């Protein structure tokens, strides 16, 4: 599949020459690909409150954004042109979309985000914009015209529900048909407009902002850090000004706060928890009648196990992270766990050393018996 997915480029060459650097148009990236879900089924998914969906209408300088879930009557009221439905994380509910995401395993799982589907009627678009992350835009059914620009002018329209570029100046243009794919690195201005009824599958990647990371790390410290002691001033003297914060008070508080420190291990623990933590909209489905540990072990050692598409299993050194939790497995378990993290499934012969770990994950809905 990689022979066509990257237009004949090896993953190493793609990463070296294109990733995070310049766009790449790939004709017939997935031969025979015409999408994974029919528009009618996608509209039904947008009716669910556990799936993030957005409806975008408009063109030019007039745009409207509505958030799901949507009822069938919402779509019946729409015009025949100029609207787009976006449905996030369909890889969580559609096995074929999860399999599509696996084609991109030449990139770290810690960077993978999700598969979003855009269904658009003729003229449908989300407007000219830039993204702060890398994205592969794979065309399903129909055709979409893409224009891109390396312009430096990123000024936005005022008072819009979307971040629409005020002055988009296209420099290159292509029409993508079924199976074609466009890779875009961050900050490349682009504008996609549906030529007909079409679907586009966006394979997106996480690129947290520094402020977001800093905020999340401070929250992590709040949950994990313990500082002993309390402010004290046994040598207090009568102040000259009762309303003044004394230099002695500032010095003592500075010293207390300076005791907040962290090391590489702390950063690794935070990063693993943060990147493996599911989005707030993600909920797992535990089995209605879970197997006992013995029954689970017997079946798992016959058929193997597979992570739920919503689960994130990552590792750093000997530390492992699953769905926001951190654990340190025994040395005899690490090789199998690394394989499970890499391939998201584990064959029956490798399951036995992990049964004590896997059964609670199974009961939580994080993992299941592999399909026959």
N, C-alpha and C positions, 0 to 999 in steps of 0.2 A: 504493500500500500504506500510506503514511503517513496517509492519510485515515481509515483504520480502526485502524491500529496503536496510535495514541495517543488513540483515542476522539474524533477530530475536532479535536484540538489540533495546532497547528503545532509542529515541534520547538523553535522559539524560545520559544513560550509554555510548552511542557512544561518546558523547562529553567528558565525564569524562575519558574514557579509551583509546580512539583512536585519537580524533581530535587534530591535531598539535603535535601528539606524535608518532604514529606508524602506519604502513600500515595495511590494512584490505582487504582480498579477500572475495567477497560475490558471491557465486554461485547462479544463478537464481534470481538475485536481482529484476528484472522486468520480471516475467513469461510471455512468449509469445512475448517479445520484439525482433524485428528483424530490427529495424531502423525506421526512420521517413521520409526519402527521398531517392529516387532511385539515384544511381550514375550519371545517365544521367542528372537528374534534378539538382544535385549538380554541375556538370560541367557547366550547364547553369547559375547558380547563380554566379559562378566564372567569368562570362563574364560581370557582372555588376560593374560599377565604384563606386557604393555606398556600396559595400560589400567588406570587406578586405579578400583577399585570397593570399595564397602562394603555390608555387610548389617546392617540395624538391626532388632532385634526388641524388642517390649515395649510398655508403656503405663504411665501413672501414675508410680510411683516405682521401677519395675523395668525396666531396659534392658540390652541386650547389643549390643555392636558387634564385628563381625568384618571383617577386611580380605581382599580378593581377592588372587590369582585364586581363583575358585570352580569346583568340578567339578559336573557335572550332578547327582550324588548329593546334593550339599549342598542343592540346592533341593527334591529329592524328599522330604527329611526334614522340611521345614518344615511348620508348621501351616497351616490354611486362612485364618487371619486374623492381623492384627497384625505384619506384617513389611514392610520396604521395602528395595529394592535401589537403590543410588545408583551411577551410572556417569558418571565425569568425562570431559570433553573429547571428546564424541562427534563434535564438529565436525572433529576430526583424522582421523577414519576414515569419516565419513558425509558425502558431498558435500551432501546435502540439509540437514544440520545446519549446515554451513559457510555455505550460502546463507541459512539462517535468521539466522545471526549478522550477515550483511551488511545485514539490514533495520535494524540498529541503528547504521549508519554515521554517523548524525547525532551520535554520541558519539565522542570521540577513540579511535583504535585503541590508544593507550598505556594506556587505562583498561579496555578490553575484556579479559576473562579467557577464559571458555569457555562451552560449553553442556553442562550436566549434565542427565541424565535420571534421574528418580525413578520407579520402577515399584513400585506398592504394591497389596497385596491389601486387602480390606475391613478397616478399622481400622488399616491401616498408617500409620505416622507416624515422624518423627524427634524428636517431642516439642516442647513450647513452648520457644522459644529466641529469641535476638537475633543478628543478623549485623552485622559491622563494615563491610559494603560494600553498595552498591546492588544490587538484583536485580529482574529481571522474571520472574514465575512464569506461564508460559504453559501452559494445560491442553491436553493431548492427548486421548487416549481416556478415557472414564469421567468421574467427578466427584470432586472433592475439596472438603471443607468447610474454609474458612480462617477463623480467628479472629485478630484483631489487637488490640494494646493499646499505648497510649502511656505505660504505667506506668513509674514511676521505680525501683521495686523490682526489681532485677536479680539478686538472690541466687540461687545455684545449689544444686541438690541435691548433697549430699556423696557422694564415692566413686562417681561415675558415669563411665562411659566417654565420655559425651556431656555437653555443657554445657546441662543442662536447667534451666529456671527453676523455682525452688522454689514460688513463689506466682504463677501466671499468672492474670490477671484480665481476660478478654476484654471488649472494649468495642464491637467491631463484628464482624459475621459474614456470610459469603456462601458459597454453593456455586457453584463454577466448573465449567462444562461445556466441551466441546471448543471451542477457539478463544477462550475467555475468558482474560484476563490480569490479573494483579495486580502493580503496581509497588510496591516497598517501599524506602524510604531506609534508611540505617544506623540501628541501635539502636531499631527498631520491633519490639516483641515480637510473635511470630506463631506459630501452631500450625495445621498442615495435617493433616487426617485423611482417608484415602480412604473414600469412600462405597461404592465398588465397585472392581473391578479398574481401575486408572487409571494414566496416565503424566502427569508434569508436567515441562516443560522449563524449566530455570532458566538464564537468561542472566545471568551474574554479571560483576562488575567488580572490578578490582584496587584495593585500598586498603591499601598497605603501612603497617605500624606504624612510628612514628618510630624505635623501637629497631632494627627490621629494616633500615630504610634506613641508619641510622648504622653498624650492623655491616657491611652490604654495602659502604658507602663506605670504611670503614677497610680492608676487604679489598682494595678497588680501589686505595687508596693504597699498600698493601703491595706490590701488583704493579707499580705505575707510578712510585712515588716513589723518588728516589735522593738521599741526603744524604751529602755528602763529610765527611771528617774522622773523628776518633776521640777518645775521652776521653783527656786528658793532664793531668798535674800536675807539671811540671818544677820548680815552686817549693815542692814538698811539704816540710813541717817535721814534726818528731816530734810526734805528737798527744798531747794530755793524756790522752785515753781511746781506746785502740785499738779499742774496740767502737762508737765513735760515728761516725755519718755526718756529716761536717763540713758547715757552711754553704757553704763554697767548692765542695764537690762538688755539693750541691743546686743552687747557682746556675749552675754550668757545665752540668749536665744539663738544667736548665730552659731555658737559652739554646739548647741543641742541639735540644730538642724544639720550641721556639718557631719553629724554622726550617721546620716543617711548615706549609705554607700552600697555599691553593687559591683559584681565582677562578671566575668564571661559566663560563668555557670548560671548566674541570675538572669542574664540576657537570654541565654539559650532556653531556660525554663519559661520565661515570659513569651519568647517568640514561638516556641512550640505550642504553648497553650493558646496563644492569640490566633495563630494561623490555622490551628485545627478546630477552633471553636466555631460551630455552625452559626449561620445567620439567625437573628432573632425570629425570623419567620419559619424556621425549620423545626418540625416536630417529628419525632420517631414513632413508629407503630409497633409496640411490643406484641408478641404473639398472644392471641386470645387465651389459648391453653398451652403454655410453654411446656416443652419436654423436660423431664427430670434430668439432672446432670448425667445419670447413667444412660438414659435413652438418647440424650443429645450426643454424648460421647460416642455411642455405638453408631449413630447415623452419620456423624461428622467423619468418623474414621472409615466410613464406607464411601461417602460421596464428596468429602471436602467441604470447605466453607467459603463464603464470599461476603465481603463488606457490603452493607447497604449503600446505595448510591449517595445517600446524604452524609455518610460517615467520612471523617477525615482522619487518617492514621499517618503520622509523620514521626521521624526520629532524628536525633542529633547525638552522635556518638552512641553511648549506651543508654541514653534517656529516650523514652518513647512517649508519644502524645496521641490521645484519641479523643476527639470531640471536646476539646478544652481541658481534658484531664491529663495529668502527668504520672508516669509510673516507670520504675526501674526493674525490668525483668531479670530473671536469672540468666547467667551466661549461656546455658543450654537452650534457652528460648529465643535468643536474639536473632539468629540466622533465619529462623522460620518467620519471625515477626517482621524482619526486614523484607522478606519476600512478600508477605502479606501487604506491607505498606507499598511496595513497588508495583505489584501486579493486582492488588485488591482482591485476590482469591488465593486459596491454599489447597493444594491437592491432598487427598486423604492420607497418604503416607507421612505427611509432615505435621499433621494436626495433633497427634497424641501429646507431645510435651506442652501444648498450650491449652489443654482442655479446661484447666482451672481458671484461666483468664477468659476464654472464649464463651463459656456458658453464661456468665453475667452479662456480657455484651449481647449475646443472643436474647436474653430475657429483656434487655433494654431496647431491643429493636435495632441495634447497631450493626448486626451481623446475622447471617442466616445460613442454613444448609445450602450448599451449591446445587444448582439445577442439574438434573440428570442429563 
